[in-house]
Amino acid sequence: MDISPHKVAFVIVRARELGVKVGRWDRPTDDADADTILESRPSDGTERELTSFIRNLNEDEKAALVALMWIGRDTFDDYDEAYETAKQEAIGPTERYLMGIPLLADYLEDALESLGVDTSEIEDEIYRKV
């Protein structure tokens, strides 16, 4: 792979955190409590952090991340083919493209699993740091 499993695990963890967020339903404050912790709030930096992380990857890593998502989504079976296609077809910001994929974390995890890469320990380590 042209991206480290640790970087992919970081994207998986952050994308999963975004995936569980829901629209706000309570009073318009930035105070989060046990009842509102999973609400999407303007002060929540998770989306900005993930967007920035992906934006700051090098071009090979971005193509690898897209290739992995495609493999997990069953668009491609072969990593090398997916990677080359991702490099050739990159026309816009990778972070915008990937952030628009609703099941991004699942696709990345499925792709890694199909390639025999287990990131569960890395993901656990990232979750403990949060």
OpenMM code with the backbone's topology and positions (N, CA, C; nanometers):
from openmm import Vec3, app, unit

residues = "MET ASP ILE SER PRO HIS LYS VAL ALA PHE VAL ILE VAL ARG ALA ARG GLU LEU GLY VAL LYS VAL GLY ARG TRP ASP ARG PRO THR ASP ASP ALA ASP ALA ASP THR ILE LEU GLU SER ARG PRO SER ASP GLY THR GLU ARG GLU LEU THR SER PHE ILE ARG ASN LEU ASN GLU ASP GLU LYS ALA ALA LEU VAL ALA LEU MET TRP ILE GLY ARG ASP THR PHE ASP ASP TYR ASP GLU ALA TYR GLU THR ALA LYS GLN GLU ALA ILE GLY PRO THR GLU ARG TYR LEU MET GLY ILE PRO LEU LEU ALA ASP TYR LEU GLU ASP ALA LEU GLU SER LEU GLY VAL ASP THR SER GLU ILE GLU ASP GLU ILE TYR ARG LYS VAL".split()
positions = [
    Vec3(0.0838, -0.1177, 0.0000),
    Vec3(0.0000, 0.0000, 0.0000),
    Vec3(0.0884, 0.1242, 0.0000),
    Vec3(0.0336, 0.2284, -0.0520),
    Vec3(0.1076, 0.3529, -0.0629),
    Vec3(0.0700, 0.4522, 0.0472),
    Vec3(0.0112, 0.4007, 0.1541),
    Vec3(-0.0251, 0.4800, 0.2715),
    Vec3(-0.0121, 0.3887, 0.3928),
    Vec3(0.0315, 0.4450, 0.5035),
    Vec3(0.0511, 0.3613, 0.6221),
    Vec3(-0.0838, 0.3204, 0.6822),
    Vec3(-0.0889, 0.2006, 0.7378),
    Vec3(-0.2120, 0.1562, 0.8038),
    Vec3(-0.2537, 0.2520, 0.9164),
    Vec3(-0.1569, 0.3148, 0.9816),
    Vec3(-0.1888, 0.4080, 1.0903),
    Vec3(-0.2683, 0.5276, 1.0374),
    Vec3(-0.2289, 0.5793, 0.9211),
    Vec3(-0.3007, 0.6925, 0.8624),
    Vec3(-0.4420, 0.6522, 0.8210),
    Vec3(-0.4557, 0.5338, 0.7645),
    Vec3(-0.5888, 0.4862, 0.7249),
    Vec3(-0.6746, 0.4657, 0.8498),
    Vec3(-0.6147, 0.4109, 0.9553),
    Vec3(-0.6888, 0.3904, 1.0802),
    Vec3(-0.7364, 0.5233, 1.1376),
    Vec3(-0.6536, 0.6273, 1.1278),
    Vec3(-0.6939, 0.7594, 1.1755),
    Vec3(-0.8172, 0.8082, 1.0997),
    Vec3(-0.8160, 0.7912, 0.9675),
    Vec3(-0.9305, 0.8322, 0.8862),
    Vec3(-1.0534, 0.7499, 0.9246),
    Vec3(-1.0364, 0.6221, 0.9455),
    Vec3(-1.1482, 0.5356, 0.9849),
    Vec3(-1.2095, 0.5842, 1.1157),
    Vec3(-1.1266, 0.6087, 1.2146),
    Vec3(-1.1765, 0.6519, 1.3462),
    Vec3(-1.2508, 0.7842, 1.3355),
    Vec3(-1.1908, 0.8812, 1.2692),
    Vec3(-1.2540, 1.0130, 1.2595),
    Vec3(-1.3806, 1.0080, 1.1724),
    Vec3(-1.3772, 0.9323, 1.0644),
    Vec3(-1.4964, 0.9199, 0.9793),
    Vec3(-1.6089, 0.8503, 1.0551),
    Vec3(-1.5739, 0.7542, 1.1369),
    Vec3(-1.6756, 0.6855, 1.2169),
    Vec3(-1.7357, 0.7823, 1.3190),
    Vec3(-1.6528, 0.8664, 1.3789),
    Vec3(-1.7042, 0.9658, 1.4735),
    Vec3(-1.8022, 1.0601, 1.4043),
    Vec3(-1.7709, 1.1006, 1.2837),
    Vec3(-1.8621, 1.1875, 1.2090),
    Vec3(-1.9902, 1.1152, 1.1713),
    Vec3(-1.9776, 0.9882, 1.1397),
    Vec3(-2.0932, 0.9094, 1.0962),
    Vec3(-2.1986, 0.8911, 1.2027),
    Vec3(-2.1605, 0.9009, 1.3291),
    Vec3(-2.2585, 0.8816, 1.4364),
    Vec3(-2.3205, 1.0125, 1.4820),
    Vec3(-2.2706, 1.1237, 1.4315),
    Vec3(-2.3267, 1.2537, 1.4704),
    Vec3(-2.4663, 1.2692, 1.4113),
    Vec3(-2.5491, 1.3356, 1.4847),
    Vec3(-2.6860, 1.3619, 1.4396),
    Vec3(-2.7104, 1.5117, 1.4402),
    Vec3(-2.8167, 1.5528, 1.3731),
    Vec3(-2.8529, 1.6940, 1.3731),
    Vec3(-2.8913, 1.7408, 1.5115),
    Vec3(-2.8697, 1.8676, 1.5369),
    Vec3(-2.9026, 1.9238, 1.6684),
    Vec3(-3.0527, 1.9228, 1.6917),
    Vec3(-3.0925, 1.8953, 1.8138),
    Vec3(-3.2339, 1.8962, 1.8446),
    Vec3(-3.2650, 1.9722, 1.9741),
    Vec3(-3.1645, 2.0274, 2.0385),
    Vec3(-3.1907, 2.0951, 2.1652),
    Vec3(-3.1667, 2.2453, 2.1533),
    Vec3(-3.1546, 2.3108, 2.2632),
    Vec3(-3.1349, 2.4555, 2.2669),
    Vec3(-3.0057, 2.4942, 2.1942),
    Vec3(-3.0013, 2.6099, 2.1359),
    Vec3(-2.8843, 2.6514, 2.0588),
    Vec3(-2.7699, 2.7042, 2.1459),
    Vec3(-2.7012, 2.6139, 2.2138),
    Vec3(-2.5815, 2.6503, 2.2895),
    Vec3(-2.4697, 2.5582, 2.2488),
    Vec3(-2.3512, 2.5908, 2.2883),
    Vec3(-2.2383, 2.5036, 2.2576),
    Vec3(-2.2022, 2.4139, 2.3749),
    Vec3(-2.2859, 2.4125, 2.4782),
    Vec3(-2.2614, 2.3264, 2.5930),
    Vec3(-2.3053, 2.1848, 2.5584),
    Vec3(-2.2131, 2.0913, 2.5657),
    Vec3(-2.2465, 1.9519, 2.5373),
    Vec3(-2.2597, 1.8776, 2.6693),
    Vec3(-2.3651, 1.8018, 2.6825),
    Vec3(-2.3821, 1.7178, 2.8000),
    Vec3(-2.4117, 1.5759, 2.7525),
    Vec3(-2.4412, 1.4886, 2.8448),
    Vec3(-2.4625, 1.3483, 2.8103),
    Vec3(-2.5743, 1.3287, 2.7093),
    Vec3(-2.6739, 1.4169, 2.7097),
    Vec3(-2.7867, 1.4024, 2.6177),
    Vec3(-2.7563, 1.4555, 2.4780),
    Vec3(-2.6535, 1.5382, 2.4639),
    Vec3(-2.6288, 1.6031, 2.3352),
    Vec3(-2.4905, 1.5738, 2.2774),
    Vec3(-2.4154, 1.4860, 2.3382),
    Vec3(-2.2762, 1.4642, 2.2994),
    Vec3(-2.2610, 1.4167, 2.1544),
    Vec3(-2.3595, 1.3500, 2.0995),
    Vec3(-2.3496, 1.3008, 1.9622),
    Vec3(-2.4136, 1.3948, 1.8608),
    Vec3(-2.4478, 1.5150, 1.9042),
    Vec3(-2.5028, 1.6123, 1.8113),
    Vec3(-2.3907, 1.6770, 1.7317),
    Vec3(-2.4206, 1.7087, 1.6102),
    Vec3(-2.3262, 1.7809, 1.5266),
    Vec3(-2.3325, 1.9284, 1.5646),
    Vec3(-2.2216, 1.9844, 1.6062),
    Vec3(-2.2170, 2.1226, 1.6522),
    Vec3(-2.1097, 2.1990, 1.5761),
    Vec3(-2.1299, 2.3279, 1.5529),
    Vec3(-2.0292, 2.4081, 1.4846),
    Vec3(-1.8944, 2.4080, 1.5561),
    Vec3(-1.8960, 2.3925, 1.6877),
    Vec3(-1.7713, 2.3948, 1.7637),
    Vec3(-1.6968, 2.2614, 1.7603),
    Vec3(-1.7578, 2.1583, 1.7039),
    Vec3(-1.6946, 2.0264, 1.6949),
    Vec3(-1.5923, 2.0283, 1.5817),
    Vec3(-1.4678, 2.0070, 1.6154),
    Vec3(-1.3612, 2.0156, 1.5162),
    Vec3(-1.3317, 1.8864, 1.4431),
    Vec3(-1.4097, 1.7808, 1.4649),
    Vec3(-1.3800, 1.6507, 1.4041),
    Vec3(-1.3781, 1.6584, 1.2521),
    Vec3(-1.4778, 1.7210, 1.1931),
    Vec3(-1.4828, 1.7288, 1.0469),
    Vec3(-1.3672, 1.8129, 0.9932),
    Vec3(-1.3390, 1.9247, 1.0577),
    Vec3(-1.2259, 2.0086, 1.0144),
    Vec3(-1.0941, 1.9325, 1.0264),
    Vec3(-1.0801, 1.8575, 1.1353),
    Vec3(-0.9572, 1.7814, 1.1577),
    Vec3(-0.9383, 1.6754, 1.0496),
    Vec3(-1.0439, 1.6024, 1.0190),
    Vec3(-1.0338, 1.4973, 0.9177),
    Vec3(-1.0101, 1.5566, 0.7798),
    Vec3(-1.0815, 1.6630, 0.7466),
    Vec3(-1.0624, 1.7291, 0.6177),
    Vec3(-0.9190, 1.7765, 0.6029),
    Vec3(-0.8670, 1.8399, 0.7059),
    Vec3(-0.7294, 1.8898, 0.7037),
    Vec3(-0.6292, 1.7753, 0.6930),
    Vec3(-0.6551, 1.6668, 0.7655),
    Vec3(-0.5655, 1.5515, 0.7616),
    Vec3(-0.5551, 1.4960, 0.6196),
    Vec3(-0.6696, 1.4759, 0.5554),
    Vec3(-0.6697, 1.4220, 0.4192),
    Vec3(-0.6043, 1.5208, 0.3237),
    Vec3(-0.6351, 1.6496, 0.3371),
    Vec3(-0.5777, 1.7519, 0.2500),
    Vec3(-0.4246, 1.7516, 0.2584),
    Vec3(-0.3701, 1.7238, 0.3756),
    Vec3(-0.2259, 1.7292, 0.3968),
    Vec3(-0.1514, 1.6013, 0.3608),
    Vec3(-0.2231, 1.4990, 0.3182),
    Vec3(-0.1561, 1.3784, 0.2689),
    Vec3(-0.0873, 1.4110, 0.1366),
    Vec3(0.0182, 1.3356, 0.1042),
    Vec3(0.0794, 1.3566, -0.0273),
    Vec3(-0.0085, 1.2910, -0.1345),
    Vec3(0.0207, 1.3196, -0.2586),
    Vec3(-0.0650, 1.2729, -0.3694),
    Vec3(-0.0749, 1.1207, -0.3751),
    Vec3(0.0340, 1.0514, -0.3465),
    Vec3(0.0306, 0.9045, -0.3466),
    Vec3(-0.0606, 0.8522, -0.2361),
    Vec3(-0.0532, 0.9139, -0.1182),
    Vec3(-0.1382, 0.8711, -0.0071),
    Vec3(-0.2857, 0.8988, -0.0358),
    Vec3(-0.3130, 1.0124, -0.0969),
    Vec3(-0.4521, 1.0443, -0.1329),
    Vec3(-0.5062, 0.9413, -0.2316),
    Vec3(-0.4263, 0.9083, -0.3328),
    Vec3(-0.4690, 0.8085, -0.4314),
    Vec3(-0.4892, 0.6727, -0.3645),
    Vec3(-0.4024, 0.6395, -0.2703),
    Vec3(-0.4156, 0.5119, -0.1993),
    Vec3(-0.5431, 0.5082, -0.1166),
    Vec3(-0.5756, 0.6194, -0.0529),
    Vec3(-0.6969, 0.6255, 0.0279),
    Vec3(-0.8215, 0.6100, -0.0596),
    Vec3(-0.8219, 0.6765, -0.1733),
    Vec3(-0.9341, 0.6620, -0.2672),
    Vec3(-0.9406, 0.5178, -0.3182),
    Vec3(-0.8260, 0.4611, -0.3524),
    Vec3(-0.8231, 0.3227, -0.4009),
    Vec3(-0.8789, 0.2271, -0.2962),
    Vec3(-0.8414, 0.2471, -0.1716),
    Vec3(-0.8929, 0.1610, -0.0652),
    Vec3(-1.0441, 0.1754, -0.0501),
    Vec3(-1.0920, 0.2989, -0.0580),
    Vec3(-1.2365, 0.3193, -0.0482),
    Vec3(-1.3066, 0.2459, -0.1621),
    Vec3(-1.2523, 0.2570, -0.2835),
    Vec3(-1.3128, 0.1876, -0.3971),
    Vec3(-1.3115, 0.0372, -0.3784),
    Vec3(-1.2043, -0.0173, -0.3248),
    Vec3(-1.1972, -0.1614, -0.3008),
    Vec3(-1.3024, -0.2013, -0.1972),
    Vec3(-1.3127, -0.1255, -0.0907),
    Vec3(-1.4122, -0.1546, 0.0122),
    Vec3(-1.5551, -0.1427, -0.0379),
    Vec3(-1.5752, -0.0557, -0.1356),
    Vec3(-1.7075, -0.0350, -0.1948),
    Vec3(-1.7340, -0.1347, -0.3081),
    Vec3(-1.6371, -0.2198, -0.3375),
    Vec3(-1.6450, -0.3214, -0.4435),
    Vec3(-1.6469, -0.2614, -0.5837),
    Vec3(-1.5890, -0.1434, -0.5995),
    Vec3(-1.5735, -0.0853, -0.7325),
    Vec3(-1.4552, -0.1499, -0.8038),
    Vec3(-1.3539, -0.1873, -0.7272),
    Vec3(-1.2345, -0.2549, -0.7785),
    Vec3(-1.2040, -0.3741, -0.6894),
    Vec3(-1.1363, -0.4738, -0.7483),
    Vec3(-1.0880, -0.5887, -0.6714),
    Vec3(-0.9381, -0.5801, -0.6480),
    Vec3(-0.8683, -0.5150, -0.7417),
    Vec3(-0.7232, -0.5118, -0.7405),
    Vec3(-0.6728, -0.3752, -0.6929),
    Vec3(-0.5879, -0.3753, -0.5898),
    Vec3(-0.5379, -0.2496, -0.5352),
    Vec3(-0.4585, -0.1705, -0.6393),
    Vec3(-0.3679, -0.2350, -0.7089),
    Vec3(-0.2840, -0.1632, -0.8054),
    Vec3(-0.3674, -0.0943, -0.9130),
    Vec3(-0.4690, -0.1625, -0.9629),
    Vec3(-0.5569, -0.1033, -1.0641),
    Vec3(-0.6347, 0.0156, -1.0055),
    Vec3(-0.6858, -0.0024, -0.8846),
    Vec3(-0.7609, 0.1054, -0.8191),
    Vec3(-0.6704, 0.2251, -0.7930),
    Vec3(-0.5488, 0.1995, -0.7489),
    Vec3(-0.4534, 0.3062, -0.7181),
    Vec3(-0.4169, 0.3853, -0.8438),
    Vec3(-0.3854, 0.3162, -0.9506),
    Vec3(-0.3500, 0.3844, -1.0761),
    Vec3(-0.4677, 0.4651, -1.1298),
    Vec3(-0.5875, 0.4094, -1.1196),
    Vec3(-0.7071, 0.4814, -1.1640),
    Vec3(-0.7290, 0.6055, -1.0789),
    Vec3(-0.7113, 0.5931, -0.9490),
    Vec3(-0.7282, 0.7079, -0.8597),
    Vec3(-0.6280, 0.8178, -0.8926),
    Vec3(-0.5052, 0.7801, -0.9249),
    Vec3(-0.4032, 0.8805, -0.9609),
    Vec3(-0.4396, 0.9500, -1.0921),
    Vec3(-0.4877, 0.8725, -1.1886),
    Vec3(-0.5199, 0.9275, -1.3198),
    Vec3(-0.6461, 1.0129, -1.3174),
    Vec3(-0.7422, 0.9774, -1.2341),
    Vec3(-0.8716, 1.0451, -1.2363),
    Vec3(-0.8866, 1.1537, -1.1303),
    Vec3(-0.7813, 1.1823, -1.0562),
    Vec3(-0.7882, 1.2854, -0.9520),
    Vec3(-0.8052, 1.4219, -1.0170),
    Vec3(-0.9235, 1.4812, -1.0000),
    Vec3(-0.9486, 1.6110, -1.0626),
    Vec3(-0.9888, 1.7176, -0.9616),
    Vec3(-1.0330, 1.6777, -0.8468),
    Vec3(-1.0766, 1.7742, -0.7465),
    Vec3(-1.0139, 1.7419, -0.6130),
    Vec3(-1.0489, 1.8192, -0.5119),
    Vec3(-0.9944, 1.7940, -0.3784),
    Vec3(-1.0357, 1.6560, -0.3255),
    Vec3(-0.9388, 1.5748, -0.2946),
    Vec3(-0.9644, 1.4399, -0.2440),
    Vec3(-1.0461, 1.4439, -0.1164),
    Vec3(-1.0154, 1.5404, -0.0293),
    Vec3(-1.0879, 1.5471, 0.0980),
    Vec3(-1.2366, 1.5723, 0.0757),
    Vec3(-1.2710, 1.6536, -0.0205),
    Vec3(-1.4127, 1.6802, -0.0487),
    Vec3(-1.4806, 1.5537, -0.1014),
    Vec3(-1.4117, 1.4844, -0.1915),
    Vec3(-1.4666, 1.3612, -0.2475),
    Vec3(-1.4905, 1.2579, -0.1372),
    Vec3(-1.3884, 1.2319, -0.0564),
    Vec3(-1.4010, 1.1285, 0.0459),
    Vec3(-1.4982, 1.1671, 0.1568),
    Vec3(-1.5032, 1.2939, 0.1927),
    Vec3(-1.5945, 1.3362, 0.2986),
    Vec3(-1.7398, 1.3235, 0.2545),
    Vec3(-1.7645, 1.3124, 0.1260),
    Vec3(-1.8990, 1.2945, 0.0741),
    Vec3(-1.9420, 1.1495, 0.0662),
    Vec3(-1.8573, 1.0572, 0.1076),
    Vec3(-1.8884, 0.9141, 0.1040),
    Vec3(-1.9462, 0.8743, 0.2398),
    Vec3(-2.0776, 0.8444, 0.2477),
    Vec3(-2.1411, 0.8171, 0.3770),
    Vec3(-2.0809, 0.7000, 0.4556),
    Vec3(-2.0375, 0.5973, 0.3915),
    Vec3(-1.9848, 0.4787, 0.4609),
    Vec3(-1.8331, 0.4690, 0.4499),
    Vec3(-1.7667, 0.5834, 0.4466),
    Vec3(-1.6218, 0.5865, 0.4264),
    Vec3(-1.5475, 0.4959, 0.5233),
    Vec3(-1.5758, 0.5046, 0.6518),
    Vec3(-1.5048, 0.4225, 0.7517),
    Vec3(-1.5237, 0.2739, 0.7235),
    Vec3(-1.6461, 0.2343, 0.6932),
    Vec3(-1.6733, 0.0929, 0.6650),
    Vec3(-1.6000, 0.0462, 0.5399),
    Vec3(-1.6020, 0.1281, 0.4361),
    Vec3(-1.5342, 0.0912, 0.3118),
    Vec3(-1.3843, 0.0755, 0.3327),
    Vec3(-1.3241, 0.1675, 0.4046),
    Vec3(-1.1802, 0.1592, 0.4290),
    Vec3(-1.1464, 0.0356, 0.5119),
    Vec3(-1.2259, 0.0098, 0.6140),
    Vec3(-1.2027, -0.1066, 0.6979),
    Vec3(-1.2200, -0.2367, 0.6187),
    Vec3(-1.3230, -0.2431, 0.5355),
    Vec3(-1.3453, -0.3617, 0.4524),
    Vec3(-1.2294, -0.3836, 0.3552),
    Vec3(-1.1791, -0.2747, 0.2978),
    Vec3(-1.0676, -0.2857, 0.2036),
    Vec3(-0.9434, -0.3382, 0.2734),
    Vec3(-0.9130, -0.2830, 0.3886),
    Vec3(-0.7951, -0.3302, 0.4617),
    Vec3(-0.8084, -0.4764, 0.4981),
    Vec3(-0.9275, -0.5142, 0.5421),
    Vec3(-0.9512, -0.6540, 0.5771),
    Vec3(-0.9306, -0.7445, 0.4558),
    Vec3(-0.9806, -0.7025, 0.3399),
    Vec3(-0.9650, -0.7847, 0.2189),
    Vec3(-0.8190, -0.7943, 0.1761),
    Vec3(-0.7373, -0.6959, 0.2160),
    Vec3(-0.5940, -0.6984, 0.1844),
    Vec3(-0.5123, -0.7623, 0.2957),
    Vec3(-0.5798, -0.8127, 0.3991),
    Vec3(-0.5107, -0.8808, 0.5080),
    Vec3(-0.4450, -0.7874, 0.6084),
    Vec3(-0.4927, -0.6633, 0.6165),
    Vec3(-0.4363, -0.5658, 0.7099),
    Vec3(-0.5351, -0.5439, 0.8238),
    Vec3(-0.4899, -0.5678, 0.9456),
    Vec3(-0.5744, -0.5496, 1.0634),
    Vec3(-0.5308, -0.4223, 1.1358),
    Vec3(-0.6208, -0.3254, 1.1431),
    Vec3(-0.5886, -0.1992, 1.2103),
    Vec3(-0.6612, -0.1848, 1.3432),
    Vec3(-0.7198, -0.2910, 1.3929),
    Vec3(-0.8007, -0.2799, 1.5154),
    Vec3(-0.7187, -0.2293, 1.6337),
    Vec3(-0.5952, -0.2730, 1.6479),
    Vec3(-0.5121, -0.2253, 1.7586),
    Vec3(-0.4781, -0.0777, 1.7409),
    Vec3(-0.4492, -0.0370, 1.6184),
    Vec3(-0.4185, 0.1037, 1.5915),
    Vec3(-0.5418, 0.1887, 1.6190),
    Vec3(-0.6577, 0.1426, 1.5753),
    Vec3(-0.7820, 0.2159, 1.6001),
    Vec3(-0.8077, 0.2296, 1.7493),
    Vec3(-0.7861, 0.1227, 1.8249),
    Vec3(-0.8046, 0.1281, 1.9700),
    Vec3(-0.7118, 0.2312, 2.0322),
    Vec3(-0.5883, 0.2345, 1.9850),
    Vec3(-0.4908, 0.3319, 2.0359),
    Vec3(-0.5379, 0.4753, 2.0075),
    Vec3(-0.5894, 0.4985, 1.8873),
    Vec3(-0.6387, 0.6324, 1.8497),
    Vec3(-0.7581, 0.6695, 1.9365),
    Vec3(-0.8517, 0.5757, 1.9586),
    Vec3(-0.9683, 0.6027, 2.0414),
    Vec3(-0.9263, 0.6382, 2.1851),
    Vec3(-0.8223, 0.5709, 2.2362),
    Vec3(-0.7776, 0.5986, 2.3730),
    Vec3(-0.7200, 0.7393, 2.3863),
    Vec3(-0.6644, 0.7914, 2.2778),
    Vec3(-0.6054, 0.9257, 2.2798),
    Vec3(-0.7109, 1.0341, 2.2726),
    Vec3(-0.8290, 0.9994, 2.2241),
    Vec3(-0.9351, 1.0988, 2.2070),
    Vec3(-0.9927, 1.1417, 2.3388),
] * unit.nanometer
topology = app.Topology()
chain = topology.addChain("A")
for resn in residues:
    res = topology.addResidue(resn, chain)
    for name in ("N", "CA", "C"):
        topology.addAtom(name, app.Element.getBySymbol(name[0]), res)
